[in-house]
Amino acid sequence: MRRRSATTPSRDTFLLAQVREAFGRIAYSHKTHEKQADICFTKHRRQQAALVTLTAISSGTFLAALVGLLGSAVLTGLVTSSIALLVTWTSLGAKTFKYEEQSNAHRRVASQLWDVRESHISLIADLMSGAISDAEGRQRRDELQLSAQNCYGDAPRTSQRAFKRAQTGLRNNEELTFSSHEIDVMLPEALRLGEGEGRA
């Protein structure tokens, strides 16, 4: 462990703890909005697929009715009307539940929170290395709190399902972190640290 220099001021451990806690909350919020965007986009794709499928079936049923392939006129009318009703219901659902817009809104918030999250990482590194004073750290902490508040101001609500997916991604799948070896593999050879080279 490196011995602290006599000229280095003692660090405010409470400030560092607070910034780390804020980082954790931002990281979870960022990942939750990403997962919610994915959920909304999947719903949008299913909604569009159902609309296209029902429209195609409706067109086919109409053409079959024209050439008299369905036999009974009453049966033909019922089938055609039922499918037309489903198409109308699906179209109204697409106008009411705007999943694509919701997905885009969550992605926008996630993008803004990504910047705040990365700034917290930089602040933690600066505080731990002694690159900035505690007073500078408090000023940057306050600026980041304001940035986070601006992100949350217009953010759409997320679901418990998205939070659970974010929790799984961060805790179990380590979606936010890389091992030293993983980073080395992505970097040019001249920029590698060479840690953990023996691992698979």
Secondary structure, DSSP 8 states (H G I E B T S, - for coil): -----TTS----HHHHHHHHHHHHHHHHHHHHHHHHHHHHHHHHHHHHHHHHHHHHHHHHHHHHHHHTTT--HHHHHHHHHHHHHHHHHHHHHHHHS-HHHHHHHHHHHHHHHHHHHHHHHHHHHHHHHTSS-HHHHHHHHHHHHHHHHHHHHT-----HHHHHHHHHHHHTS-TT---HHHHHHHS-GGG---TTTT--
